[in-house]
Structure formats: C-alpha cells, structure tokens
Amino acid sequence: MPIARFSLVALDCPDPLALADFYAQIVGGVPEVQTESDWVQLRLDTGTHLAFQQAADHEPPGWPDGPPQQSHLDFDVDDLDEGERAVLAIGARKSPTQPRPESWRVFLDPAGHPFCLVLA
C-alpha cells in the first residue's frame, strides 16, 4: 500500500508565471497564482499538476555537464519534428547534446530546466 499519492512536480525558477505559461502551451492547463505570488500551479486535466516556485538565486542545471540536474520532465509526442518546432516556437532552446535524437530530444525551458520530448 502506498504511503502517499503523487500530486505535482515543482520547479524553481526566476519567474513562476512565465514558466507556467510556457508549460501550459505544451500540456494545456491554466496557470493559477496562489496567494503567495512566488508560487504558480498549472492544473492539468490528468489530475497531476506542475508547480513553479520563485527562487531569486535560481541557477539552471547544466546538462549534461555543470551544476547537477535535479530532475527533468518527459513529454510524449507522436512526431518529434513537429513537437520540436512547437516547443522552439514558444521559447524552448534545443540542447546541443542529443544522445538519441531519433527517440527523444532534449530541450531547455526558459528558466534553463532540461526536458525531453519522447517519441510515443
């Protein structure tokens, strides 16, 4: 029996609302600013959520080298090229390191967090 239920992933970043808007364009949902302006939650129809917490001293992880990556998000897509065009158009940057670009591709969100588009 599990101890708890998964509810969300929270990412530190310099601008929580901007990062929530970025991810809303990828997975949908509506960003909700909590009573504290340093916390924005993106509620998704799937029942899981993404949250974004302001961190004034945020330093993006270096992928694959540099400050350690603490986590990353994977998003399934039916077409990697189409998915790539779409995330680049909303402000993602493609990582220069692509270990298996035929199966999954690594991008950096506007705050520097790595995320992957994975061929479904």
N, CA, C and O of each residue as an XYZ file, in Angstrom:
480
protein
N       0.847     -1.179      0.000
C       0.000      0.000      0.000
C       0.891      1.241      0.000
O       1.816      1.338      0.806
N       0.617      2.195     -0.904
C       1.449      3.395     -0.957
C       1.226      4.290      0.267
O       0.164      4.282      0.889
N       2.239      5.037      0.576
C       2.169      5.988      1.683
C       1.454      7.254      1.253
O       0.747      7.869      2.051
N       1.630      7.650      0.003
C       1.076      8.917     -0.460
C       0.680      8.820     -1.922
O       0.981      7.832     -2.592
N       0.002      9.853     -2.416
C      -0.370      9.945     -3.820
C       0.448     11.064     -4.456
O       0.641     12.121     -3.856
N       0.915     10.831     -5.643
C       1.653     11.855     -6.365
C       0.706     12.981     -6.733
O      -0.398     12.733     -7.217
N       1.134     14.228     -6.505
C       0.253     15.339     -6.850
C       0.869     16.307     -7.840
O       0.168     16.782     -8.734
N       2.174     16.623     -7.717
C       2.762     17.581     -8.645
C       4.269     17.512     -8.607
O       4.866     16.905     -7.718
N       4.872     18.153     -9.601
C       6.301     18.407     -9.644
C       6.461     19.914     -9.568
O       5.768     20.643    -10.278
N       7.365     20.396     -8.718
C       7.611     21.830     -8.590
C       9.012     22.144     -9.087
O       9.974     21.451     -8.759
N       9.110     23.194     -9.880
C      10.394     23.635    -10.405
C      10.708     25.022     -9.866
O       9.854     25.909     -9.897
N      11.921     25.216     -9.374
C      12.377     26.552     -9.007
C      12.682     27.322    -10.284
O      13.108     26.741    -11.283
N      12.463     28.621    -10.247
C      12.711     29.446    -11.420
C      12.664     30.916    -11.027
O      12.171     31.240     -9.946
N      13.158     31.810    -11.866
C      13.107     33.233    -11.535
C      11.727     33.862    -11.740
O      11.399     34.830    -11.055
N      10.901     33.336    -12.672
C       9.598     33.933    -12.975
C       8.541     32.820    -13.080
O       8.340     32.258    -14.157
N       7.869     32.503    -11.968
C       6.931     31.376    -11.964
C       5.793     31.480    -12.981
O       5.449     30.484    -13.617
N       5.211     32.657    -13.143
C       4.087     32.774    -14.071
C       4.546     32.579    -15.517
O       3.855     31.925    -16.298
N       5.680     33.126    -15.874
C       6.184     32.963    -17.239
C       6.476     31.490    -17.539
O       6.179     31.010    -18.633
N       7.056     30.774    -16.573
C       7.371     29.364    -16.809
C       6.092     28.531    -16.845
O       6.000     27.586    -17.627
N       5.105     28.863    -16.014
C       3.815     28.168    -16.060
C       3.150     28.385    -17.417
O       2.589     27.448    -17.986
N       3.208     29.603    -17.938
C       2.639     29.885    -19.266
C       3.342     29.063    -20.347
O       2.694     28.544    -21.256
N       4.671     28.946    -20.247
C       5.444     28.151    -21.203
C       4.953     26.702    -21.210
O       4.655     26.152    -22.271
N       4.870     26.081    -20.022
C       4.446     24.681    -19.950
C       2.974     24.502    -20.289
O       2.589     23.442    -20.782
N       2.140     25.505    -20.041
C       0.726     25.424    -20.424
C       0.595     25.294    -21.937
O      -0.335     24.653    -22.426
N       1.510     25.892    -22.676
C       1.470     25.781    -24.131
C       1.863     24.389    -24.606
O       1.513     23.986    -25.715
N       2.593     23.648    -23.765
C       2.988     22.283    -24.124
C       1.903     21.282    -23.736
O       1.517     20.448    -24.555
N       1.401     21.352    -22.489
C       0.492     20.317    -21.983
C      -0.915     20.816    -21.692
O      -1.762     20.031    -21.266
N      -1.187     22.092    -21.910
C      -2.507     22.626    -21.601
C      -2.580     23.061    -20.146
O      -1.559     23.223    -19.479
N      -3.783     23.245    -19.674
C      -3.980     23.664    -18.294
C      -4.000     25.177    -18.170
O      -3.705     25.908    -19.115
N      -4.354     25.616    -16.988
C      -4.467     27.041    -16.704
C      -3.591     27.368    -15.499
O      -3.783     26.793    -14.427
N      -2.635     28.278    -15.656
C      -1.810     28.674    -14.511
C      -2.661     29.386    -13.463
O      -3.469     30.256    -13.789
N      -2.471     29.007    -12.213
C      -3.169     29.631    -11.099
C      -2.138     30.202    -10.143
O      -1.318     29.471     -9.588
N      -2.184     31.507     -9.956
C      -1.288     32.148     -8.999
C      -1.872     31.916     -7.611
O      -3.025     32.261     -7.352
N      -1.078     31.335     -6.723
C      -1.524     31.092     -5.361
C      -1.495     32.406     -4.581
O      -1.080     33.436     -5.113
N      -1.926     32.372     -3.346
C      -1.955     33.602     -2.549
C      -0.576     34.213     -2.428
O      -0.437     35.433     -2.350
N       0.439     33.376     -2.412
C       1.802     33.883     -2.432
C       2.174     34.061     -3.904
O       2.002     33.132     -4.693
N       2.668     35.210     -4.280
C       2.982     35.460     -5.690
C       4.203     34.687     -6.161
O       4.519     34.707     -7.350
N       4.898     34.007     -5.254
C       6.086     33.256     -5.653
C       5.762     31.795     -5.989
O       6.677     30.992     -6.173
N       4.476     31.441     -6.071
C       4.076     30.067     -6.350
C       2.936     30.074     -7.363
O       1.895     30.687     -7.127
N       3.135     29.392     -8.493
C       2.088     29.279     -9.516
C       1.901     27.801     -9.798
O       2.873     27.062     -9.960
N       0.648     27.372     -9.856
C       0.348     25.981    -10.132
C      -0.342     25.864    -11.480
O      -1.224     26.658    -11.808
N       0.058     24.883    -12.247
C      -0.566     24.590    -13.531
C      -1.404     23.335    -13.333
O      -0.872     22.230    -13.230
N      -2.702     23.514    -13.281
C      -3.616     22.387    -13.063
C      -3.930     21.739    -14.410
O      -4.323     22.405    -15.367
N      -3.746     20.429    -14.454
C      -3.936     19.681    -15.691
C      -5.153     18.772    -15.583
O      -5.526     18.350    -14.489
N      -5.765     18.474    -16.715
C      -6.935     17.590    -16.745
C      -6.592     16.168    -16.306
O      -7.485     15.403    -15.942
N      -5.328     15.812    -16.337
C      -4.911     14.450    -15.989
C      -4.957     14.182    -14.495
O      -4.863     13.028    -14.076
N      -5.101     15.229    -13.678
C      -5.112     15.056    -12.226
C      -3.759     15.314    -11.595
O      -3.669     15.488    -10.380
N      -2.717     15.342    -12.386
C      -1.406     15.717    -11.877
C      -1.178     17.180    -12.215
O      -1.857     17.737    -13.077
N      -0.243     17.788    -11.550
C      -0.036     19.213    -11.734
C       1.455     19.536    -11.781
O       2.292     18.769    -11.304
N       1.761     20.679    -12.362
C       3.103     21.241    -12.330
C       3.020     22.509    -11.497
O       2.028     23.237    -11.556
N       4.060     22.769    -10.724
C       4.105     23.996     -9.939
C       5.449     24.673    -10.171
O       6.442     24.033    -10.516
N       5.449     25.975     -9.973
C       6.633     26.778    -10.243
C       6.823     27.727     -9.076
O       5.928     28.499     -8.730
N       8.000     27.658     -8.477
C       8.304     28.431     -7.278
C       9.428     29.409     -7.566
O      10.467     29.042     -8.113
N       9.203     30.662     -7.189
C      10.220     31.676     -7.435
C      11.434     31.439     -6.549
O      11.316     31.228     -5.342
N      12.581     31.479     -7.168
C      13.856     31.360     -6.468
C      14.764     32.452     -7.026
O      15.277     32.342     -8.140
N      14.951     33.490     -6.247
C      15.730     34.645     -6.720
C      17.145     34.252     -7.129
O      17.717     34.839     -8.046
N      17.704     33.261     -6.448
C      19.082     32.850     -6.738
C      19.134     31.611     -7.633
O      20.128     30.886     -7.640
N      18.061     31.374     -8.384
C      17.988     30.190     -9.241
C      19.166     30.129    -10.206
O      19.478     31.096    -10.900
N      19.799     28.984    -10.228
C      20.873     28.725    -11.180
C      20.480     27.496    -11.978
O      20.352     26.414    -11.405
N      20.286     27.629    -13.279
C      19.851     26.479    -14.071
C      20.842     25.334    -13.975
O      22.049     25.558    -13.890
N      20.336     24.109    -13.989
C      21.248     22.976    -14.014
C      22.002     22.956    -15.336
O      21.503     23.442    -16.351
N      23.184     22.403    -15.321
C      23.951     22.252    -16.553
C      23.747     20.857    -17.085
O      24.059     19.883    -16.399
N      23.241     20.738    -18.269
C      23.033     19.419    -18.833
C      23.814     19.300    -20.122
O      23.637     20.143    -21.001
N      24.649     18.328    -20.285
C      24.906     17.208    -19.398
C      26.003     17.483    -18.369
O      26.234     16.659    -17.485
N      26.681     18.628    -18.471
C      27.751     18.970    -17.542
C      27.356     20.214    -16.764
O      26.426     20.923    -17.148
N      28.056     20.480    -15.679
C      27.793     21.687    -14.912
C      27.044     21.376    -13.632
O      27.065     20.242    -13.153
N      26.370     22.400    -13.065
C      25.609     22.131    -11.831
C      24.662     20.961    -12.067
O      24.072     20.861    -13.142
N      24.506     20.083    -11.098
C      23.750     18.847    -11.335
C      22.281     19.089    -11.668
O      21.629     19.990    -11.140
N      21.797     18.243    -12.564
C      20.372     18.237    -12.900
C      19.652     17.548    -11.749
O      19.978     16.410    -11.412
N      18.686     18.213    -11.146
C      17.966     17.597    -10.046
C      16.754     16.808    -10.527
O      16.341     15.848     -9.877
N      16.193     17.200    -11.642
C      15.054     16.494    -12.215
C      14.865     16.967    -13.649
O      15.459     17.959    -14.074
N      14.038     16.249    -14.382
C      13.631     16.722    -15.697
C      12.263     16.145    -16.004
O      11.829     15.185    -15.367
N      11.595     16.720    -16.964
C      10.267     16.288    -17.350
C      10.327     15.658    -18.728
O      11.070     16.121    -19.594
N       9.547     14.601    -18.938
C       9.408     13.968    -20.241
C       7.982     14.171    -20.727
O       7.027     14.052    -19.960
N       7.852     14.479    -22.016
C       6.550     14.640    -22.649
C       6.503     13.761    -23.880
O       7.361     13.878    -24.754
N       5.508     12.874    -23.966
C       5.352     12.007    -25.128
C       4.755     12.790    -26.294
O       3.829     13.581    -26.114
N       5.292     12.562    -27.484
C       4.766     13.174    -28.709
C       4.679     12.107    -29.795
O       5.409     11.117    -29.770
N       3.780     12.323    -30.742
C       3.643     11.384    -31.861
C       4.636     11.664    -32.971
O       4.948     10.773    -33.760
N       5.139     12.895    -33.043
C       6.072     13.295    -34.093
C       7.130     14.206    -33.473
O       6.820     15.320    -33.049
N       8.375     13.739    -33.418
C       9.444     14.517    -32.788
C       9.715     15.830    -33.511
O       9.921     16.859    -32.867
N       9.716     15.807    -34.827
C      10.000     17.042    -35.570
C       8.924     18.091    -35.330
O       9.229     19.266    -35.125
N       7.672     17.667    -35.356
C       6.572     18.597    -35.106
C       6.625     19.122    -33.669
O       6.437     20.315    -33.431
N       6.880     18.229    -32.723
C       6.992     18.645    -31.328
C       8.137     19.622    -31.127
O       8.004     20.599    -30.391
N       9.260     19.359    -31.780
C      10.412     20.250    -31.680
C      10.069     21.642    -32.197
O      10.354     22.642    -31.538
N       9.462     21.704    -33.365
C       9.069     23.014    -33.915
C       8.166     23.763    -32.940
O       8.318     24.969    -32.742
N       7.243     23.056    -32.345
C       6.277     23.694    -31.456
C       6.930     24.228    -30.183
O       6.631     25.349    -29.771
N       7.819     23.447    -29.547
C       8.419     23.941    -28.300
C       9.439     25.046    -28.568
O       9.594     25.952    -27.749
N      10.134     24.980    -29.703
C      11.057     26.062    -30.042
C      10.291     27.362    -30.295
O      10.768     28.444    -29.952
N       9.113     27.254    -30.889
C       8.311     28.435    -31.198
C       7.808     29.144    -29.942
O       7.516     30.339    -29.982
N       7.703     28.419    -28.832
C       7.212     29.056    -27.604
C       8.332     29.415    -26.641
O       8.064     29.837    -25.516
N       9.584     29.255    -27.061
C      10.687     29.734    -26.240
C      11.647     28.709    -25.693
O      12.561     29.068    -24.951
N      11.472     27.437    -26.033
C      12.443     26.427    -25.602
C      13.726     26.599    -26.406
O      13.714     27.164    -27.500
N      14.821     26.111    -25.859
C      16.092     26.050    -26.585
C      16.481     24.587    -26.697
O      16.322     23.830    -25.739
N      16.979     24.183    -27.834
C      17.408     22.802    -28.026
C      18.797     22.636    -27.425
O      19.691     23.445    -27.674
N      18.970     21.595    -26.641
C      20.281     21.315    -26.062
C      21.243     20.888    -27.159
O      20.854     20.165    -28.075
N      22.503     21.330    -27.076
C      23.472     20.874    -28.075
C      23.787     19.378    -27.937
O      24.266     18.756    -28.885
N      23.521     18.811    -26.773
C      23.761     17.383    -26.551
C      22.467     16.618    -26.775
O      21.473     16.846    -26.084
N      22.484     15.710    -27.744
C      21.309     14.916    -28.106
C      21.722     13.447    -28.184
O      22.114     12.982    -29.255
N      21.643     12.696    -27.062
C      22.115     11.317    -27.062
C      21.372     10.375    -28.014
O      22.001      9.514    -28.629
N      20.046     10.518    -28.150
C      19.273      9.632    -29.021
C      18.176     10.431    -29.717
O      16.997     10.221    -29.435
N      18.537     11.343    -30.620
C      17.545     12.248    -31.209
C      16.469     11.567    -32.051
O      15.438     12.176    -32.337
N      16.688     10.327    -32.449
C      15.659      9.612    -33.196
C      14.548      9.098    -32.280
O      13.453      8.779    -32.743
N      14.839      9.018    -30.962
C      13.866      8.509    -29.988
C      13.390      9.572    -29.008
O      12.224      9.589    -28.614
N      14.303     10.459    -28.616
C      13.963     11.540    -27.688
C      14.939     12.681    -27.870
O      16.096     12.488    -28.244
N      14.444     13.876    -27.597
C      15.246     15.081    -27.779
C      15.199     15.927    -26.518
O      14.177     16.024    -25.840
N      16.332     16.530    -26.232
C      16.481     17.317    -25.013
C      16.381     18.808    -25.342
O      16.996     19.296    -26.290
N      15.594     19.511    -24.538
C      15.414     20.948    -24.670
C      15.595     21.594    -23.306
O      15.605     20.912    -22.281
N      15.737     22.898    -23.301
C      15.821     23.667    -22.059
C      14.663     24.644    -22.057
O      14.412     25.329    -23.048
N      13.953     24.704    -20.928
C      12.852     25.658    -20.831
C      13.420     27.058    -20.611
O      14.635     27.196    -20.468
N      12.592     28.099    -20.579
C      13.115     29.456    -20.439
C      13.920     29.710    -19.160
O      14.716     30.648    -19.108
N      13.718     28.877    -18.127
C      14.500     29.025    -16.897
C      15.726     28.121    -16.886
O      16.479     28.115    -15.913
N      15.937     27.351    -17.964
C      17.113     26.503    -18.080
C      16.929     25.068    -17.637
O      17.894     24.304    -17.641
N      15.715     24.671    -17.253
C      15.465     23.279    -16.849
C      15.429     22.396    -18.091
O      14.758     22.733    -19.066
N      16.142     21.268    -18.071
C      16.055     20.348    -19.198
C      14.708     19.615    -19.193
O      14.176     19.280    -18.134
N      14.177     19.376    -20.372
C      13.013     18.498    -20.524
C      13.163     17.780    -21.854
O      13.889     18.232    -22.739
N      12.476     16.668    -21.983
C      12.605     15.853    -23.182
C      11.264     15.673    -23.871
O      10.223     15.563    -23.223
N      11.306     15.645    -25.190
C      10.198     15.170    -25.991
C      10.566     13.748    -26.390
O      11.644     13.499    -26.931
N       9.651     12.816    -26.113
C       9.901     11.400    -26.320
C       8.910     10.877    -27.361
O       7.708     11.123    -27.264
N       9.425     10.153    -28.356
C       8.570      9.578    -29.378
C       7.673      8.521    -28.738
O       8.159      7.537    -28.181
N       6.356      8.735    -28.823
C       5.402      7.820    -28.191
C       5.272      6.521    -28.961
O       4.509      5.642    -28.563
